[in-house]
Structure formats: C-alpha cells, structure tokens
Amino acid sequence: MLTLTDQDFQRLYNYIKKHYGIDLSKKKQLIVSRLSNSLSSQGYKDFSAYVDDILSGRDTEMVTAMLNKLTTNYTYFLREEAHFQYLWDVILPDLAKKHAKDKVLAIWSAGCSSGEEPYTISMYLKEYFGAQASQWDTRILATDISHKILNSAINASYNEESVSPLPATWKQKYFVKAGKDSYTVAPAIKQNVIFKTFNLMDSINFKRKFDLIFCRNVMIYFDQDTKDALVRRFYNATVPGGHLFIGHSEGLNKATCPYEYIQPAIYRRSAT
Ligand SMILES: C[S@@+](CC[C@H](N)C(=O)[O-])C[C@H]1O[C@@H](n2cnc3c(N)ncnc32)[C@H](O)[C@@H]1O
C-alpha cells in the first residue's frame, strides 16, 4: 500500500466533495486500499504527486478513473420493490390519465449505475402499457457520473444471478439469452432508456421537467448541504404533482425538504 499523509488525504477529499458532492472524509482506508495498486502501476511512489495531478484539473479522465474506483456501483434488478409496487398501483394509473392526450412521460433514473434500475422501470412501463406501449413516448433518462459503469449499462449484459430477482416470465420476455450464464436486455426494453453522463453537482437543465425522478442510494455519499441543494434542484426539475424516489436507507431533511412526504422513500411535489 502507498502512503497517504493526512494533509494529502484532506486535500483529496475536499476536492472530491467540492466538485462531486461525495463525502469521503471518513474513508481514508478505502482510498488507500482502492487506489494504491493503480497508482503504483502508473509509477507513483506515494499519493502526494497523484493528489497534485488530480487537483490540477488537467486530466479529467484521470479524475473519472479515480471516481470509478471510489464510488460504489452496487445495484440490482427490482431493488426496493415497494417503489415498483407504488409505481404500478398509484403513479402509472395517474400518469396514464394525466398524459392521455400527449402520451409522453418523463422519468429520470439519476445515479443509474450499471442499468438495472432504468431497465426495471422500462420493463414495468412495457407491462403497464402492453399493446399500447408503442403509442407512448416513455423513454427514461438514465444518468451516472461514471463512464465506465454507463458503458456496462449500455452493454446491458447480465448473468443468471443478476436477473434472478425478476419473475421468470420477464426473463423470457425481456431478455435474450446470450450464453450459458449470460443474458442481454431485449431491444424493446433497451431502446426505451437513454443513457447520459451527468454529474449531480451540476445544474439541471434538461429539456423537460420530470413526472418521476429516481435518485436511490446515491445521496448516501453526500453531506447534508450537498443533499439539500440537490433536492432543491430536483424539486425545480419535477412537474407539479410529480414524485421523487430515494433509497429506503436515506432520509430527507424535514425542515428544508420542499417535497411533501408520501411514504418511506417517496416524496411528491405539490400539485400547484
Ligand atoms: C449505489 S449506486 C445506485 C444505483 C441505483 N440507483 C440503485 O439504487 O440501485 C450509486 C451510483 O451513484 C453514482 N454517483 C455518485 N456520485 C454521483 C454524482 N455526483 N453524480 C452522478 N452520479 C453519481 C455512482 O457512480 C453510482 O453508480
């Protein structure tokens, strides 16, 4: 393992927090264990020169490579199923009525990791709209800060264990068997997801406001001020009456949260 002095550690975590909202101030050991090998193979003898290079901002690829190693991309199909039940029981019937004329829904999976979340949403939409799905524009925007993880989402290849939380009929309908232990997401489900790189620290300027934003298990890395500011940006990017889903282990600050609390991990913007 390479040496990371307290001073370099502080410089590095301040930089990451300022630019990416990720709070690693208690993760010195994680930084050392996840980055040491790659630094050694790039010829660094300790962290000092590496931290200088990162902070210079000269090499954005170097910064994303570091973030890829430090953030946790853990996710799975049908994660926190209660959200999908609520989507099915409450949100989709409501949106189908509301958008009966324009037939356009706007859904954002923010911090989508390797794609399991937006593809699960895409499968629910396909199930819900059935034969009428082709008349609707239900494309889901799926964003993440990590290029590497987005490439694997676009690749859409999953093993038997990854697809195991899904009903057997969905595996048949919505995946193509690509090998003994490998499945690819079927074109109809894949085409309904648009992947983009996006840093949640940036201002949100997408063309449309969203009926529904999923930002689950992402803000766990952010400190309270960063979280509060992001929730305000989400709020401004949500249509009146639209929803925000967060992870069940996360909570929003009651005093500052502009959304109305509906049930655990589900929030709604007021209808007016
Ligand atoms: C644990 S995964 C969550 C995946 C999925 N939403 C779920 O709940 O299963 C967290 C994701 O957030 C992404 N992330 C972390 N900080 C981010 C930021 N500042 N902007 C955009 N994405 C970020 C990470 O790259 C990672 O893929």
The ligand as an SDF file (V2000), in Angstrom:
LIG
                    3D

 27 29  0  0  0  0  0  0  0  0999 V2000
  -25.0580    2.5140   -5.3270 C   0  0  0  0  0  0  0  0  0  0  0  0
  -25.3070    3.1000   -6.9670 S   0  0  0  0  0  0  0  0  0  0  0  0
  -27.0840    3.2340   -7.0000 C   0  0  0  0  0  0  0  0  0  0  0  0
  -27.6980    2.6200   -8.2390 C   0  0  0  0  0  0  0  0  0  0  0  0
  -29.2350    2.6010   -8.2530 C   0  0  0  0  0  0  0  0  0  0  0  0
  -29.7730    3.9360   -8.2160 N   0  0  0  0  0  0  0  0  0  0  0  0
  -29.7710    1.7580   -7.1380 C   0  0  0  0  0  0  0  0  0  0  0  0
  -30.4070    2.2890   -6.2190 O   0  0  0  0  0  0  0  0  0  0  0  0
  -29.5530    0.5530   -7.1350 O   0  0  0  0  0  0  0  0  0  0  0  0
  -24.8010    4.8120   -6.8090 C   0  0  0  0  0  0  0  0  0  0  0  0
  -24.4440    5.4560   -8.1390 C   0  0  0  0  0  0  0  0  0  0  0  0
  -24.3630    6.8720   -7.9690 O   0  0  0  0  0  0  0  0  0  0  0  0
  -23.3530    7.3680   -8.8220 C   0  0  0  0  0  0  0  0  0  0  0  0
  -22.9130    8.6970   -8.3600 N   0  0  0  0  0  0  0  0  0  0  0  0
  -22.2060    9.0070   -7.2370 C   0  0  0  0  0  0  0  0  0  0  0  0
  -21.9570   10.3220   -7.1860 N   0  0  0  0  0  0  0  0  0  0  0  0
  -22.5310   10.8760   -8.2930 C   0  0  0  0  0  0  0  0  0  0  0  0
  -22.6100   12.2140   -8.8080 C   0  0  0  0  0  0  0  0  0  0  0  0
  -22.0400   13.2470   -8.1820 N   0  0  0  0  0  0  0  0  0  0  0  0
  -23.2760   12.3890   -9.9760 N   0  0  0  0  0  0  0  0  0  0  0  0
  -23.8440   11.3540  -10.6180 C   0  0  0  0  0  0  0  0  0  0  0  0
  -23.7970   10.0730  -10.1950 N   0  0  0  0  0  0  0  0  0  0  0  0
  -23.1440    9.8370   -9.0310 C   0  0  0  0  0  0  0  0  0  0  0  0
  -22.2640    6.3010   -8.7220 C   0  0  0  0  0  0  0  0  0  0  0  0
  -21.3840    6.3490   -9.8430 O   0  0  0  0  0  0  0  0  0  0  0  0
  -23.0890    5.0080   -8.6690 C   0  0  0  0  0  0  0  0  0  0  0  0
  -23.2210    4.4040   -9.9250 O   0  0  0  0  0  0  0  0  0  0  0  0
  1  2  1  0
  2  3  1  0
  2 10  1  0
  3  4  1  0
  4  5  1  0
  5  6  1  0
  5  7  1  0
  7  8  2  0
  7  9  1  0
 10 11  1  0
 11 12  1  0
 11 26  1  0
 12 13  1  0
 13 14  1  0
 13 24  1  0
 14 15  1  0
 14 23  1  0
 15 16  2  0
 16 17  1  0
 17 18  1  0
 17 23  2  0
 18 19  1  0
 18 20  2  0
 20 21  1  0
 21 22  2  0
 22 23  1  0
 24 25  1  0
 24 26  1  0
 26 27  1  0
M  CHG  2   2   1   9  -1
M  END
$$$$
